[in-house]
Amino acid sequence: MRPTAFRIAGERIYPGESKIVALEVARLYDFTEMKVPVQVVRGAKPGPTLFVCAAIHGDEINGVEIVKRLLQSPVLRKISGTLIAVPIVNIFGFNIRSRYLPDRRDLNRSFPGSKEGSLAARLADVFINEIVKRSSHGVDLHTGALHRYNLPQVRASLEDSETRRIAEAFPVSVILNSSLRDGSLRQAAADLNIPTLLFEGGQALRFEESVIRLGLRGVLSLMKEIEMIPRSGYESERRPRAFWAKSSHWLRAPQSGLFTAEVRVGKRVKRGQRLGVITNVFGEHLMEVRATHSGLVIGEALLPLVNRGDALFHVATFEDFGQFQEGEDWSVDEVLSRRGVDL
Ligand SMILES: [Zn+2]
């Protein structure tokens, strides 16, 4: 009996084959046909179907590099099941180095999308039907927005045990428990009962080596966890422990002016601790930014020019804050070296 073909974009891909295909999304006003490039890698043996996608926000490019390196990894020759790799979902934004679509819509607020909707809704609809619905698991790769730096972290719903299992495969120190109703890909996938997590780290429009390696390592660990690639006892023993954050909040600028940060991402902060100051351009009217809760700084503004209300620090809070030792540095390089994670 002939093995079943994986059919996508008019192509057939059989076990043991790998193909690059292009999903048709839209024709633009200049007559350009916009297509999402996808590589499907089928193992010789059956197994899970995992999608790994990046650049839903077109300027978040660390994930594009993670997917590229994943596709070059020699372990893909031995996979069981199917990998659907989508290095660039928001092809429109990627080309103009923007988070958004040409209509200024945020693709990650447009899921599950619709056939009759805006460009964003139609792209979301194609992605859900052609990629997500054919998968058993998913990973969505992001970075901080423009001028914002994020500690490498995973966002996942603690409620679903399979999502929890794949989230804990990532060698990050923080997993943010979130089950928002926000039109995100992660939410749309969860509604279809497809365990999906979001990894993010670094900033927009930059490659950051440590974040890329950590993300790649996370995807490969997840593939081991769901038995797409063989597991080695050595690695599972060395997997670092992640802390589940119960919630997170942004600290915002109390006034407009020039912002000087006094802590960085990865720092444990105590309630009431001073994290930075804002003055006017003459150095007057100094106002302090203080932590409202004890927690870990998982995101920071990189641009020192702020208007009142701008987000400055993203702080994750934990049930058991005592697990973070005072003065300890949880920045990515520190975490990796301290935990002996070999990338
Ligand atoms: Zn993003």
Residues whose N, C-alpha, C, O or C-beta is under 5 A from the ligand:
A	BS01	ZN	H57 E60 H142 T143
